[in-house]
Amino acid sequence: MSASSSPSPHVPVPPHVVFKFGGTSVGTPDRFRTVVRLIQEGAAEGRVVAIVSALSGVSRQLATALEAASTRADTAAVVANLVDTLRARHAEQARAVLSTSHQSTFETILDERLTFLRRSFEQIEHGKAASAARDAILAVGEQLSVPMVTLALRDAGLQAPRCDATDLVVTDDTFGAARVQHTLTTERICSWYRALDPAAVPVVAGFIGATEAGSTTTLGFEGSDYSAALFAHILRAQGLTRYTDVDGIYTEDPDTNEAAERIDRLSMDEAIERSASGGLGMHPKTLRPLADAGIPMQVRSIAAPDRSGTPIVPDGSTVDALWPRP
């Protein structure tokens, strides 16, 4: 049975779409504005939830700084350079995409997160809870991108509440590849969603969770895809739309093989098989929650959002539930 025909008993009106925007989608002012427009258009059709990654390249910068800090004596210089780089990048984009008043709000958030970042590196340097501190550091990228998207939506006239993934996604303490505690996560997400105003457009960080004790965790490489699938499954969304820098799924990598062809449609079973071999570039757990709930997914291009992309359709579902329509 498709998700659209079996609403969840836990929530009043399920989202008609869960959006997932990767780093390349929010990584430049032009694409960032496209994200805001797509969310606006989606919200005009019904309830939406947006899952957002860090700005492109930021997670890699954080990981590189962690590696450098662990192998070099001049940790202070590594951290200072990282903080300066992140401040400049995010402040520049905020000036390009936010109103003056919301730029000021974002600068306060930026200062808070970068201060936290420094303290987390100090914990590692002093040998205190290094694994937990590493995940807290890796989460900073999403914790900066999400407020920027939220403030931009408010500039656009939408009701966009501030949401924190660490309050919603409960995991164990396997830092770096945390396992989601599904019962607690379902309870928290459903309770949170029920409390939202029906007109609200929530934006939540992908990739991030927290233990019951409150320690920030990360879900592993490409974890934002998995986050989006979890929210879609738990809220019984009609569909999941994943925006990336490629207009769908190809037979080969189109960046390296000119003969690669876009696949018009995949069954969920075919997609799971391709994902198991790394052929989809998604977190390996992404598709299972969608398959279990009968929720279709599509992969579309943020550079060409009007192109149809590639739908991934479970048995018993149709592309009619997807938005935008393929």
C-alpha positions in Angstrom: 0.0 0.0 0.0 1.4 3.4 -0.9 2.2 6.0 1.8 -0.3 8.4 0.2 -3.2 6.0 0.8 -2.3 5.1 4.4 -1.7 8.3 6.5 0.2 7.8 9.7 -1.9 7.6 12.9 0.8 9.6 14.6 0.4 12.9 12.7 -2.6 15.0 11.6 -1.7 15.9 8.0 1.5 14.2 6.6 3.8 16.3 4.4 3.1 16.1 0.7 6.8 16.2 0.2 10.0 15.9 2.2 12.8 17.8 0.4 16.4 16.9 0.8 18.9 19.6 -0.3 22.5 18.6 -0.5 25.6 20.8 0.0 25.8 21.7 -3.7 22.1 22.9 -3.5 22.8 25.4 -0.8 26.5 26.1 -1.5 26.2 29.2 -3.7 23.9 32.2 -3.4 22.2 31.5 -6.8 21.4 27.9 -5.9 20.5 28.8 -2.4 17.8 31.2 -3.8 16.6 28.3 -5.9 16.2 26.2 -2.7 14.1 29.0 -1.1 11.9 29.2 -4.3 11.4 25.5 -4.4 10.4 25.4 -0.7 8.0 28.3 -1.3 6.4 26.6 -4.2 6.1 23.3 -2.3 4.6 25.0 0.7 2.0 26.6 -1.6 0.7 23.1 -2.4 0.7 21.6 1.1 2.8 20.8 4.1 6.5 20.3 3.5 9.6 19.4 5.6 13.1 20.3 4.3 16.2 18.4 5.3 19.4 20.4 4.6 23.1 19.6 4.4 26.1 21.8 5.1 27.2 24.3 2.4 29.3 22.4 -0.2 32.8 21.7 1.0 32.3 22.6 4.6 32.0 19.1 6.0 35.2 18.2 4.1 36.9 21.2 5.7 35.9 20.2 9.1 37.1 16.6 8.6 40.4 17.8 7.2 41.0 20.1 10.1 40.2 17.3 12.5 42.8 15.1 10.8 45.4 17.9 10.8 44.8 18.7 14.4 45.4 15.1 15.3 48.7 14.8 13.4 50.3 18.3 13.9 51.5 20.2 17.0 50.1 23.6 15.9 46.4 22.8 16.5 45.7 26.4 17.4 46.8 27.5 13.9 44.7 24.8 12.3 41.6 25.9 14.2 42.2 29.6 13.7 42.4 29.1 10.0 39.3 26.9 9.9 37.3 29.4 12.0 38.4 32.3 9.7 37.5 30.3 6.6 34.1 29.3 7.8 33.3 32.8 9.1 34.2 34.4 5.8 32.3 31.8 3.7 29.1 31.9 5.7 29.1 35.7 6.3 29.6 36.3 2.6 26.7 34.1 1.6 24.5 35.5 4.4 25.0 39.0 3.0 24.0 37.8 -0.4 20.8 35.9 0.6 19.5 37.5 3.8 17.8 40.8 4.7 19.9 43.2 6.8 18.1 42.4 10.0 18.4 38.6 9.4 22.1 39.0 8.6 22.6 40.4 12.1 20.7 37.4 13.5 22.8 35.0 11.5 26.0 36.7 12.6 25.1 36.0 16.2 24.4 32.3 15.4 27.7 32.2 13.5 29.6 33.6 16.4 28.0 31.1 18.8 28.8 28.1 16.6 32.4 29.1 15.9 33.0 29.6 19.6 31.6 26.1 20.2 33.8 24.8 17.5 36.9 26.2 19.2 35.9 24.7 22.5 35.3 21.3 20.9 38.8 21.3 19.4 40.2 22.1 22.8 38.4 19.1 24.2 40.2 16.9 21.7 43.5 18.5 22.4 43.1 17.8 26.1 42.0 14.2 25.5 38.4 14.8 26.7 35.7 12.7 25.1 37.5 12.9 21.7 34.9 10.8 19.8 32.0 12.9 21.0 33.9 16.1 20.3 34.7 15.0 16.7 31.0 14.4 16.0 30.1 17.8 17.5 32.7 19.4 15.2 31.4 17.6 12.1 27.9 18.7 12.9 28.7 22.4 12.8 28.3 22.7 9.0 24.6 21.7 9.1 24.1 23.8 12.2 25.2 26.8 10.2 23.4 26.1 7.0 20.0 25.3 8.5 19.6 28.7 10.3 20.5 30.5 7.1 17.8 28.7 5.1 15.3 29.2 7.9 16.0 33.0 8.0 15.8 33.2 4.2 12.3 31.6 4.3 11.2 34.1 6.9 12.5 36.9 4.6 10.2 35.2 1.9 7.2 35.6 4.2 7.0 32.0 5.4 6.6 30.8 8.9 9.8 28.9 9.5 10.5 27.7 13.0 14.0 27.1 14.3 14.4 23.3 14.5 17.2 21.2 16.0 17.9 17.7 14.8 19.6 16.8 18.0 16.2 17.2 19.7 14.5 14.8 17.2 16.8 12.0 16.0 17.9 9.8 18.9 20.9 7.5 18.3 23.2 5.3 20.2 26.8 6.5 21.0 28.5 4.9 18.0 30.1 8.3 17.1 30.8 8.7 13.4 28.2 6.1 12.3 25.5 6.3 14.9 22.5 3.9 14.8 19.1 5.5 15.1 16.9 4.5 18.0 13.7 4.2 16.0 11.0 4.1 18.7 12.3 7.2 20.5 13.0 9.0 17.3 9.5 8.3 16.0 8.0 9.6 19.3 10.0 12.8 19.2 9.5 13.5 15.5 5.7 12.9 15.7 5.3 15.0 18.9 7.3 17.8 17.3 5.4 17.7 14.0 2.0 17.7 15.8 3.0 20.8 17.7 3.9 22.8 14.6 1.5 25.2 13.1 0.0 23.7 9.9 1.4 26.6 8.0 4.9 26.2 9.4 7.8 25.2 7.0 10.3 23.4 9.2 14.0 23.1 8.1 16.0 20.4 9.8 19.7 19.4 9.6 20.5 16.2 8.0 23.3 13.9 9.1 22.9 14.8 12.8 21.3 13.2 15.8 22.0 12.9 19.5 22.2 10.3 22.2 19.5 10.2 25.0 22.1 11.9 27.2 22.4 14.8 24.7 25.7 14.2 23.0 25.7 15.1 19.3 26.2 12.3 16.9 26.6 11.9 13.1 25.0 9.2 10.9 27.9 8.6 8.6 28.9 9.7 5.1 25.9 11.1 3.1 23.8 10.8 6.3 21.5 13.6 5.2 19.9 11.3 2.7 19.2 8.9 5.5 17.8 11.7 7.7 15.4 12.7 4.9 14.2 9.1 4.4 13.6 8.7 8.2 11.5 11.9 8.4 9.5 10.8 5.3 8.9 7.3 6.7 8.0 8.5 10.2 5.7 11.3 9.0 4.3 9.1 6.1 5.1 11.7 3.5 3.6 11.3 0.1 7.1 11.5 -1.5 10.8 12.4 -1.0 12.5 14.7 -3.5 16.3 14.8 -3.4 18.1 17.7 -5.1 21.7 17.4 -6.1 23.9 18.7 -8.9 22.9 15.9 -11.3 19.5 15.7 -13.0 18.8 12.1 -12.0 20.5 8.8 -11.8 22.7 7.7 -14.6 24.1 4.4 -16.0 27.6 5.7 -15.3 29.1 8.9 -13.7 28.2 11.6 -16.2 31.1 13.7 -15.1 33.6 11.1 -16.2 31.7 9.2 -19.0 30.1 11.1 -21.8 28.2 8.0 -22.9 26.4 7.9 -19.5 22.6 7.9 -19.9 20.0 9.2 -17.5 17.7 6.5 -16.2 14.0 7.5 -16.7 12.7 5.4 -13.8 13.9 2.9 -11.3 11.9 0.4 -9.2 12.7 0.6 -5.5 14.2 -3.0 -5.7 16.5 -2.0 -8.5 17.6 1.1 -6.6 18.3 -0.8 -3.5 20.5 -3.2 -5.5 22.4 -0.3 -7.1 22.7 1.4 -3.7 24.2 -1.7 -2.1 27.1 -1.5 -4.6 27.6 2.3 -4.1 25.9 3.1 -7.4 23.6 5.8 -6.2 25.9 7.9 -4.0 23.6 7.8 -1.1 23.8 6.6 2.5 23.3 2.8 2.4 20.3 3.0 4.7 18.5 5.6 2.7 16.1 3.5 0.7 14.9 0.9 3.2 12.7 3.3 5.2 11.1 4.4 2.0 10.6 0.9 0.7 9.0 -0.2 4.0 6.5 2.7 3.9 5.9 2.5 0.1 7.1 6.1 -0.4 8.4 7.1 -3.8 11.5 9.2 -4.2 12.9 11.3 -7.0 16.4 12.6 -7.7 16.4 16.0 -9.4 19.0 18.7 -10.3 19.2 22.0 -8.4 20.9 23.5 -11.5 18.0 22.5 -13.7 15.1 22.0 -11.2 12.5 21.9 -14.0 14.0 18.7 -15.5 12.1 15.6 -14.5 15.1 13.7 -12.9 14.7 10.0 -12.0 11.8 8.7 -9.9 12.4 5.6 -7.7 9.1 3.9 -7.2 8.2 1.1 -4.8 5.7 -1.6 -5.8 2.2 -0.4 -5.4 3.1 3.3 -5.6 3.1 5.7 -8.6 4.9 8.9 -9.6 1.6 10.7 -9.0 2.5 11.1 -5.3 5.8 12.9 -6.1 6.2 16.7 -6.1 7.2 18.4 -8.3 5.6 15.9 -10.7 8.2 14.1 -12.8 
